[in-house]
Amino acid sequence: MVWMVEGEYEMFPILETERLRLRELTQEDAPAIFRCFSNEAVTRYYGQEPFVDKQQAEQLVKQFANNFEGKRGIRWGIERKDTNEVIGTIGFHLWLAAHKRAEIGYEIHPDYWRQGYTKEAVQKAITYGFEHLNLNRIGAVVFLENEASNQLLMKLGFQQEGILRDYMYQNGQAYDTFIYSLLKTCE
């Protein structure tokens, strides 16, 4: 897939960290996406119900591709280099190039929680956002109850700006969320 960033055509970027490769998702990744998004521990703070069939994962991969093609966002598969296994996704949505802002989102399968993979991926995506997407502000919206994500963002320098009341619905119930930001000048 190709898109333009600051007047140049660019292939879907592949980013690497010590242990991870952030790459474009394909339909071959749909089973891994299904394993992640069908897990209630993952979707509990995601604002959506767990997936119940693999077609939902296939549709999500298409949605990520459409967002990239439409220059509305970019979503990478988080792949472990040692196993070539996709363990989650990370990326930017609500990207508004004219306003130099986007929101970051991520999820990782619980088998890989508390091993530093999410932090590694988020740090790499932030660097890409500021250096290649020319972002000035990266936002994040997180359920109040999602302690792990709230702590991670604070460790990475995000500032908590306030609470969005009844902002997300999960299982038919409204939840408040924190709104965070990281500014390029604060990085």
PLY file of the C-alpha trace (Angstrom):
ply
format ascii 1.0
element vertex 187
property float x
property float y
property float z
element edge 186
property int vertex1
property int vertex2
end_header
0.00 0.00 0.00
1.21 3.54 -0.74
0.31 6.99 0.54
1.67 10.52 0.57
3.28 12.10 3.60
4.44 15.69 3.21
4.38 15.55 -0.59
6.19 12.22 -0.94
4.76 8.83 -1.80
5.57 6.32 0.85
5.08 2.59 1.21
3.49 1.31 4.39
6.32 1.79 6.88
7.85 -1.13 8.73
9.24 -0.14 12.11
11.58 -2.22 14.23
12.55 -2.28 17.87
14.86 -4.68 19.67
12.20 -7.41 19.92
9.36 -6.25 17.67
8.50 -5.52 14.07
5.58 -3.15 13.46
4.21 -3.96 10.02
1.16 -3.76 7.79
-1.56 -6.25 8.64
-2.84 -8.62 5.97
-5.78 -10.99 5.84
-3.34 -13.75 6.81
-3.16 -12.02 10.21
-6.92 -12.25 10.78
-6.64 -15.37 13.02
-4.16 -13.57 15.30
-6.39 -10.48 15.35
-9.35 -12.70 16.20
-7.43 -14.33 19.09
-6.76 -10.87 20.47
-10.15 -9.23 19.93
-12.18 -12.26 20.99
-10.49 -12.18 24.40
-12.65 -10.38 26.98
-9.57 -9.23 28.90
-8.48 -7.30 25.79
-11.85 -5.77 24.86
-12.91 -4.98 28.44
-11.50 -1.43 28.11
-11.76 -1.12 24.35
-15.28 0.19 23.91
-16.45 -2.81 21.91
-17.76 -6.30 22.49
-15.44 -9.29 22.00
-15.38 -10.72 18.49
-17.45 -13.86 18.02
-16.38 -14.87 14.50
-13.31 -14.54 12.31
-15.12 -12.40 9.76
-15.05 -9.55 12.28
-11.25 -9.78 12.38
-11.10 -9.83 8.58
-13.29 -6.73 8.49
-11.08 -4.96 11.05
-7.98 -5.63 8.94
-9.86 -4.10 5.96
-10.87 -1.10 8.07
-7.24 -0.49 9.09
-6.21 -0.67 5.40
-9.00 1.74 4.39
-7.96 4.22 7.08
-4.39 4.12 5.77
-5.49 4.55 2.15
-7.76 7.43 3.16
-4.98 9.09 5.19
-7.13 8.92 8.33
-4.75 6.74 10.28
-2.20 3.97 10.34
-2.33 0.71 12.26
0.56 -1.71 12.53
0.51 -5.35 13.54
2.84 -5.90 16.49
4.95 -8.90 15.49
7.54 -10.62 17.67
10.77 -10.92 15.72
11.72 -14.24 17.33
8.46 -16.01 16.39
6.96 -13.83 13.60
3.72 -13.99 15.62
1.33 -11.02 15.63
0.50 -10.33 19.28
-1.52 -7.13 18.92
-1.84 -3.86 17.03
-0.82 -0.26 17.50
-1.38 2.90 15.55
-2.90 6.29 15.04
-6.53 7.08 14.29
-8.39 10.37 13.95
-5.31 11.68 12.16
-5.80 15.26 11.03
-2.66 16.30 9.14
-3.79 19.94 8.87
-4.02 20.14 12.66
-0.92 18.00 13.24
-2.70 15.65 15.63
-3.81 12.06 16.00
-4.89 9.65 18.73
-2.85 6.59 19.56
-4.45 3.24 20.25
-3.08 -0.20 20.98
-3.90 -3.61 22.36
-1.88 -6.71 23.02
-2.88 -10.29 23.80
-2.83 -11.01 27.58
-0.19 -13.74 27.09
2.25 -10.87 26.45
1.20 -8.40 29.14
3.77 -7.13 31.64
6.74 -8.01 29.44
7.46 -4.52 28.08
6.14 -5.20 24.56
3.46 -2.51 24.70
5.87 0.14 25.96
8.38 -0.79 23.26
5.75 -0.51 20.52
4.22 2.72 21.86
7.61 4.43 22.08
8.40 3.49 18.47
5.00 4.66 17.21
5.34 7.99 19.05
8.73 8.61 17.45
7.29 7.80 14.02
4.32 10.09 14.61
6.43 13.09 15.54
9.21 12.52 13.00
7.33 11.21 9.93
3.68 12.22 10.27
4.70 15.69 11.46
2.40 15.44 14.48
2.59 18.06 17.16
0.05 16.40 19.48
-0.64 12.73 20.16
-3.77 12.11 22.19
-5.03 9.02 23.99
-8.42 8.13 25.46
-8.36 5.52 28.23
-11.01 4.04 30.54
-10.50 5.24 34.13
-10.37 1.59 35.23
-7.57 0.64 32.80
-4.76 1.04 35.31
-2.05 -0.56 33.15
-2.64 1.76 30.19
-3.02 4.83 32.40
0.29 4.06 34.13
2.07 3.36 30.84
1.03 6.66 29.29
2.09 8.62 32.37
5.50 6.87 32.36
5.93 7.84 28.71
5.31 11.52 29.46
1.67 11.89 28.49
-0.20 14.53 30.45
-3.66 13.77 31.79
-5.87 16.63 30.65
-9.18 15.67 32.17
-12.11 13.29 32.17
-14.54 12.77 29.31
-17.82 11.88 31.00
-19.84 8.94 29.62
-17.49 8.88 26.63
-17.32 5.15 25.88
-19.93 2.41 25.97
-19.08 -1.15 26.93
-21.70 -3.85 27.42
-24.45 -1.23 27.20
-23.00 0.88 30.01
-21.43 4.35 29.73
-17.92 4.86 31.08
-15.86 7.92 31.82
-12.40 8.10 30.23
-9.23 10.04 30.80
-7.96 12.17 27.94
-4.18 12.38 27.60
-1.81 14.24 25.34
1.85 14.23 24.50
3.19 17.27 22.68
6.21 17.19 20.41
7.71 20.05 22.38
7.42 17.98 25.59
8.87 14.78 24.15
0 1
1 2
2 3
3 4
4 5
5 6
6 7
7 8
8 9
9 10
10 11
11 12
12 13
13 14
14 15
15 16
16 17
17 18
18 19
19 20
20 21
21 22
22 23
23 24
24 25
25 26
26 27
27 28
28 29
29 30
30 31
31 32
32 33
33 34
34 35
35 36
36 37
37 38
38 39
39 40
40 41
41 42
42 43
43 44
44 45
45 46
46 47
47 48
48 49
49 50
50 51
51 52
52 53
53 54
54 55
55 56
56 57
57 58
58 59
59 60
60 61
61 62
62 63
63 64
64 65
65 66
66 67
67 68
68 69
69 70
70 71
71 72
72 73
73 74
74 75
75 76
76 77
77 78
78 79
79 80
80 81
81 82
82 83
83 84
84 85
85 86
86 87
87 88
88 89
89 90
90 91
91 92
92 93
93 94
94 95
95 96
96 97
97 98
98 99
99 100
100 101
101 102
102 103
103 104
104 105
105 106
106 107
107 108
108 109
109 110
110 111
111 112
112 113
113 114
114 115
115 116
116 117
117 118
118 119
119 120
120 121
121 122
122 123
123 124
124 125
125 126
126 127
127 128
128 129
129 130
130 131
131 132
132 133
133 134
134 135
135 136
136 137
137 138
138 139
139 140
140 141
141 142
142 143
143 144
144 145
145 146
146 147
147 148
148 149
149 150
150 151
151 152
152 153
153 154
154 155
155 156
156 157
157 158
158 159
159 160
160 161
161 162
162 163
163 164
164 165
165 166
166 167
167 168
168 169
169 170
170 171
171 172
172 173
173 174
174 175
175 176
176 177
177 178
178 179
179 180
180 181
181 182
182 183
183 184
184 185
185 186
